[in-house]
């Protein structure tokens, strides 16, 4: 007699869950975005229209029922920080498949409407469980990567502007320290990287800001104050490693 297979038993990863009450970062990275930037003919090394589209895609996660305490994005990367609230009973497969699906579809719609681009876009995702006290350190690490990306991008495209081929530009940058790449940019194209827009150096932060609304109790007629939250974008975040930056991040994290 042929053995009857219960295929449900083969869904061996479907019950993996992020442990309860443990904060987690869902980090999404764009797939083949270098090719995407070439096809879109984006302004180099940074394109404000594309950055705005990335932020809009990140905000769509709020509208689709997720509630991250904050979102940090730069280049082709998005970090969604969750303190405790996660849907789908914290099932890992659900969370790391649905979030990148949301931002992929939203970004595709944004690029079609704004730039006429009509090809598929995709992100991958990973889950990074963290103790709450380590979230600021994690964001400092990602912001340092944003700065590194800024320096590298400007240095590479400064060389391209001066006639280097992509291969020779990459070769020229091999072994150069960051301050040397910084100086190279100023020497070649006169740009001081300390003065480029903050979002290029430090990324963009998205979060829900608490505000007080004055209203009237419909039953009693009494004037009351209620707390509400609205999604805000911070395009000039402070350095997260500074005291100002730490206080700023903790003020957001402590709202939950």
N, C-alpha and C positions, 0 to 999 in steps of 0.2 A: 504494500500500500504506500502510495506517495505521501511523504510527510507534508503536513500542512504548516506553512510558514506564517508566523505572526509578524508581519512586516513592521508593525508598530514597535516591536522589540528591537528593531534595527535602528530606531531613532535614538541612538545612544548618547547624543549630545544635547538632545532637546530639553532635558531637565537640568542642565547646568544653570546655576543661579549665582548671581552676585550676592555675597553674604549680606544678610539684613543689617541695616544701620551702619554699613561701611560706605563712606564716600567713594565715588568712582569718577574717573575722567574717561569720557569716550572721545578718543582722538581720531579724526577723519582726515585722510590725505587724498588729494586729487591724483587720479591715475592718468599718466601720459599728458600732464598739463604743459610740459615744454612744447609738445607738438600742438596742443590746443592754442598756446600763445602765438605760435608761428602762423597757424591757420587764421586766427583772428586778427593778425597783424597788430597786436597790442603795442602801446607805447612802451618803450624800453628805457630803464629797467623796471619801472612800475607804471601801472595804468589805473587811474582813479576810477574809471567806469567799471573795470573788472573788479576792483576792490569793493566798490559799492554793491555789485551784484553778489559777491561772496557774502557780504554782511546780510543782505536781504535773504539769501538762501539759509544762512545760519538762523535768522530770526523766525523762519518758517517752522522750525522745530517747536517753538513756543506755541504757534498757532495750531499745530497738529497734536497738541495734548501733552507734550513733554514739558517739564518745568525745571530746567537747569538753573542753578543759582547764578551762574554766569557763563558766558561764552567768550573764548579768546581766539582770535583768528589773525593769521598773517600768511602772505604768499598763498599757497594752495592748501593750507592746514587750518582745521577748526578743532578747538578743544571745548567740549561740553562738560562742565563740572556739576555733578549731582551730589548733594549732601546726603539726602535720605529718600527723597521722593523719586521712585522709578516705577513705571507701569509694567504690565505683563508679569506681575509677580517676580520681578527682577530676573526674568529668564534671559540669559546671555545671548542666545541665538536671535531672539526677537529684537533685542535692543541694538545689537551691532549690525543688524540687517536693515531695520526700519529707519534708523537715523540717517545712515548714508543714502538710503533710497529717497528720503524726503529732500535732502539737500541736493542730490543729483538732479532730481526732477525739477526742483525750483530753480536751480542755477541754469539748467537747460532752457527753461521758459524765459528767464531773465535775458540770457544771451541771444535768444531768438528775437525777443521784442526790442532789445536795445541795439544789437549788432547784426541781426539777421542770420545768426549761426544756427544751423539745423542738424547738427550731428549729436550722437549720444555722448553723455558725460557721465563719469562714474567716480566714486570715492570708495576707498576701503576704510575699515574701522577696526580699532582695537580698544579693549577695556583695560584701564589702569586703576586698580583699587588703591586707595591711599587713606592713611589716617588724616583726620581733619587738619591737624597741626602741620602736615606736610604739603598741603595744597598750595600755600604761598610759595614754598620752595620749588614745587613743580612748575608753577607759572613763571617764576624767575628763570628757571632753566629754559622754558620755551621762549621767553622774551629774549634771552641771550642768543638763542638760535635765530630769532627774527633779526637781531642786529647783525649777526654773522651773515645771514642771507642778504641783508642790505649792502654790506661792505662788498661781498663777493659779486653781487649783481652789478653794482655800479662799476667795480673794477673791470669786470668782464666786458661790459658794454662800452666803457671808455676806450678799451683797446679796440673793440670792433669799430667804433667811430673813427679811430685813427688808422684804419686800414688793415688791421690784423684779421686773419681768418679765424673761424671758431676754434680750429685745432691749435693754431699758433698762439691765440689768446689764452687758451687753457694751459698751454705749455709755459707761457710767460708767467702765469700766476702760481705755478707749482713752486712750493717752498717759500713763498713770500708770507711773512707774518702779517697780522691784521693791520698793524700800524703802517706797514710798508704798502699794503694795498690801499689804505686810507690816503696816504701821501701820493700814491700813483694817480688816484682819481683827481686830486687837486692839481697835480702837475699837468695831467693830460687835458682835462676839460674844465678846470677851475672851480670844481664843486667841493665845498667843505661838507663832508657827510654829517657833521654835527648840526648843520643848518637845514638839512632836507626835511620835508614834512614828517611830523612825529609818527604818523601811522606807518610810514615806510621803515622807520627805525625800531618802533616799539609795538607795532600791531594795533589792532582795534579790539576794544572790550565792549561786549553787549551784556546788559543785565536788566533786571526789573528794579526800578527805583521806587521806594516807598514815599508817598506824599499824602498829605492830609487834605480831605475834601470837606468843605462846610456844606451841610445840607439840612433838610427839615424832616423830622420824623413824621411820616404820613398819618400815623395813628394819634399821636399826642400833639403835633404841631410844634414840638420843641426843636429849637436849633441845636444841631449836634455836629460833631466832627467824626469822620470815619476815615480809616486808612485804606488807601488803594495803592496798586502797583502799576507802573507803566514801563514798557520796554524803552530803554535809552541806549544810545550809541556813544561811546567815548573814543573819539578819533585822536585824542592827544593824551593818552594815559601816561602817568608818571613812570619813571623807572621802577620796576617792582622791587629791585634790590635796595632802593632808598627808603629812608624812614617814612617819607610821604607815601611812597608806593605801598609799603607794607600796611600802613594805616588805612589807605584807600581800599585795598583788597579785603582786609579784615572787616571793614565797615560793611562791605557787601556780604561777606560770608556770615557775619553775625546777624544779618536780617532774618535768617532762617532759624 
